[in-house]
Amino acid sequence: MSEIDKVAWIRVRDGRILAARSRGKDKFYPPGGKREPGETDAETLIREIREELGVEIDAATITPAGKFEGQAHGHAEGTLVHTTAYSADYRGTPRACAEIEEIAWLGYADRPRVSLVAQLVFDHLHETGKLR
């Protein structure tokens, strides 16, 4: 069994979550990505969000938002993705950059459009009343 370790940004506005879809992929996920050697979670989050969405995370506002684990979308059965999620404020206007083809503000009804691990995030946010 292989594992993927990721850091994700959870940004909810008006009962919807900001989600990204990579070029060539069919599912959305909370933006973020894998650590580079020696990076902290905060450094990874800031770098990945700058690369993917062209916005600047306010490091002073980074707050843990949960840990989620499940089958990695588009990978061999048994490949698990461990996602450590954070919320944070930001400066700028999110837009699709780098490998991101599309961004969208998704509600709970859009759950089938997201990866399996993102579905766990959606469920958590819905249960806590943050996602409509």
C-alpha positions as CSV (number, residue, x, y, z in Angstrom):
1,M,0.0,0.0,0.0
2,S,1.3,3.4,-0.9
3,E,0.5,6.7,0.7
4,I,0.3,10.3,-0.4
5,D,0.7,13.1,2.2
6,K,-1.1,16.4,1.3
7,V,-1.9,19.8,2.8
8,A,-5.2,21.4,1.8
9,W,-6.8,24.8,2.1
10,I,-10.4,24.9,3.2
11,R,-12.0,28.2,2.2
12,V,-15.8,28.4,2.8
13,R,-17.9,31.4,1.8
14,D,-21.7,31.7,1.9
15,G,-22.0,27.9,2.5
16,R,-19.8,26.9,-0.4
17,I,-16.2,25.7,-0.5
18,L,-13.6,26.8,-3.0
19,A,-12.5,23.7,-5.0
20,A,-10.0,23.2,-7.8
21,R,-9.8,20.7,-10.7
22,S,-6.5,19.9,-12.2
23,R,-6.0,19.8,-16.0
24,G,-7.0,16.4,-17.4
25,K,-8.8,15.3,-14.1
26,D,-12.5,14.8,-13.7
27,K,-12.9,15.5,-10.0
28,F,-12.6,18.7,-7.9
29,Y,-10.7,18.8,-4.6
30,P,-9.7,21.4,-2.0
31,P,-6.6,23.2,-3.3
32,G,-3.3,22.3,-1.9
33,G,-0.6,19.7,-2.5
34,K,2.4,17.8,-1.4
35,R,5.3,19.0,0.8
36,E,8.7,19.7,-0.7
37,P,11.6,18.3,1.4
38,G,11.9,20.2,4.7
39,E,8.7,22.3,4.3
40,T,6.3,22.8,7.2
41,D,2.6,22.5,6.7
42,A,2.2,26.3,6.6
43,E,5.0,26.7,4.1
44,T,3.5,24.0,1.9
45,L,0.0,25.6,2.1
46,I,1.3,29.1,1.3
47,R,3.4,27.9,-1.7
48,E,0.8,25.5,-3.1
49,I,-2.0,28.1,-2.9
50,R,0.2,30.8,-4.5
51,E,1.1,28.4,-7.3
52,E,-2.5,27.0,-7.9
53,L,-4.7,30.0,-7.3
54,G,-2.4,33.0,-7.5
55,V,-3.4,34.3,-4.0
56,E,-1.4,35.0,-0.9
57,I,-2.3,33.1,2.3
58,D,-2.1,35.2,5.5
59,A,0.2,33.0,7.6
60,A,-1.0,34.6,10.8
61,T,-4.5,33.2,10.2
62,I,-3.7,29.6,9.4
63,T,-5.9,27.4,11.6
64,P,-6.2,23.6,11.6
65,A,-9.4,22.4,9.9
66,G,-9.1,18.6,10.2
67,K,-7.4,15.5,9.0
68,F,-8.9,13.3,6.3
69,E,-7.8,10.0,4.9
70,G,-9.1,7.8,2.0
71,Q,-8.5,6.2,-1.3
72,A,-6.5,8.5,-3.7
73,H,-8.5,9.4,-6.7
74,G,-6.9,8.3,-10.0
75,H,-4.4,6.0,-8.2
76,A,-4.2,2.2,-7.8
77,E,-6.6,0.7,-5.3
78,G,-5.1,0.8,-1.8
79,T,-3.2,4.1,-2.4
80,L,-4.3,6.3,0.5
81,V,-4.1,10.0,0.6
82,H,-3.7,11.7,4.0
83,T,-4.9,15.3,3.9
84,T,-4.2,17.8,6.7
85,A,-6.5,20.7,6.1
86,Y,-6.2,24.3,7.2
87,S,-8.4,27.4,6.9
88,A,-6.8,30.8,6.4
89,D,-7.5,34.3,5.2
90,Y,-6.0,35.4,1.9
91,R,-5.2,38.4,-0.3
92,G,-6.0,38.5,-4.0
93,T,-8.6,37.0,-6.3
94,P,-8.4,33.2,-6.7
95,R,-7.9,32.1,-10.3
96,A,-6.8,28.9,-12.1
97,C,-3.0,28.8,-12.4
98,A,-0.3,26.2,-13.0
99,E,-1.9,22.7,-13.3
100,I,-5.4,24.0,-12.3
101,E,-7.8,24.0,-15.1
102,E,-10.9,25.2,-13.2
103,I,-12.0,26.5,-9.8
104,A,-15.5,26.6,-8.5
105,W,-17.4,27.4,-5.3
106,L,-19.2,24.1,-4.6
107,G,-22.1,23.3,-2.2
108,Y,-23.0,20.0,-0.6
109,A,-25.1,19.1,-3.6
110,D,-21.9,19.1,-5.6
111,R,-20.4,16.3,-3.5
112,P,-20.4,13.7,-6.4
113,R,-18.2,16.1,-8.4
114,V,-15.3,15.8,-5.9
115,S,-12.7,13.2,-5.0
116,L,-13.3,10.6,-2.4
117,V,-11.2,12.4,0.3
118,A,-12.9,15.7,-0.6
119,Q,-16.2,14.0,0.0
120,L,-15.1,13.4,3.6
121,V,-14.3,17.1,3.8
122,F,-17.7,18.0,2.4
123,D,-19.4,15.6,4.9
124,H,-17.5,17.2,7.8
125,L,-18.3,20.7,6.7
126,H,-21.9,19.8,6.1
127,E,-22.3,18.2,9.5
128,T,-20.8,21.3,11.2
129,G,-23.2,23.6,9.4
130,K,-20.6,25.3,7.3
131,L,-21.4,23.8,3.9
132,R,-24.9,24.0,2.4
